[in-house]
Amino acid sequence: MSDSKPTAIAVNTFVAAYVETHKAGGTIQDVAEALGRDVEYTRAKKNSVATQLKAQGMTLPKLNKVERQKSANMSDAISMLSAYKSELSDG
């Protein structure tokens, strides 16, 4: 039975993708796409690499922030929470 886990990404490969993404004005999502990984893995790898670089007196440049969804879903969330709180108080 083979292990379907993807292989680890080398530090040099990660830094190369990160630098190219920074040059292009990209985000952590863009780094993830360049590496063929999900954003959670890419953030964890960034944190690991950043710690290693910090020990060497280096830092990664800041990427652009990922645009968050507008608060269109916030009104739905408020409605759900209000309805739930009403249920709690009625009970």
C-alpha positions in Angstrom: 0.0 0.0 0.0 1.6 3.3 -1.0 1.6 6.4 1.0 -0.4 9.1 -0.9 1.2 11.9 1.1 2.9 14.4 -1.2 6.7 14.7 -0.8 8.0 17.6 1.3 9.0 20.7 -0.5 12.7 21.7 -0.3 13.5 25.1 1.3 15.1 26.3 -2.0 12.0 25.4 -4.0 9.7 27.1 -1.5 11.9 30.3 -1.3 12.1 30.4 -5.2 8.3 30.2 -5.5 7.8 32.7 -2.6 10.3 35.3 -4.1 8.7 35.0 -7.6 5.2 35.4 -6.0 6.4 38.5 -4.1 7.9 40.0 -7.3 4.5 39.5 -9.0 2.6 41.1 -6.1 1.0 37.9 -5.1 -0.5 36.3 -2.0 0.1 33.2 0.0 -2.6 31.6 -2.2 -0.5 32.2 -5.2 2.5 30.6 -3.5 0.3 27.6 -2.7 -0.8 27.4 -6.4 2.8 27.6 -7.6 3.8 24.8 -5.3 0.7 22.7 -6.0 -0.2 22.7 -2.3 -3.1 23.9 -0.2 -2.9 27.2 1.7 -2.7 25.6 5.1 0.4 23.6 4.1 2.0 26.6 2.5 1.4 28.8 5.6 2.9 26.2 7.8 5.9 25.8 5.4 6.3 29.6 5.4 6.4 29.7 9.2 9.0 26.9 9.3 11.2 28.5 6.7 10.8 32.0 8.3 12.0 30.6 11.6 15.0 29.0 9.9 15.8 32.2 8.1 15.4 34.3 11.2 18.1 32.2 12.9 20.4 33.2 10.0 19.5 36.9 10.3 17.2 36.9 7.2 13.5 37.5 6.7 11.0 36.7 4.0 9.4 39.8 2.4 5.8 40.4 3.2 3.3 39.2 0.6 0.1 41.0 -0.2 -2.8 40.0 2.0 -5.5 37.7 0.8 -8.7 39.6 0.1 -11.3 38.5 2.5 -14.9 38.0 1.4 -17.0 41.1 2.0 -19.4 41.0 4.9 -22.2 39.8 2.7 -22.2 36.5 4.6 -22.1 38.4 7.9 -25.8 39.3 7.7 -26.7 35.6 7.3 -24.5 34.7 10.3 -26.2 37.4 12.4 -29.6 36.1 11.4 -28.7 32.5 12.3 -27.2 33.6 15.6 -30.2 35.8 16.4 -32.6 32.9 15.6 -30.6 30.6 17.8 -30.6 33.0 20.7 -34.3 33.4 20.4 -34.7 29.6 20.6 -32.5 29.6 23.7 -34.6 32.3 25.4 -37.9 30.7 24.5 -36.8 27.4 25.9 
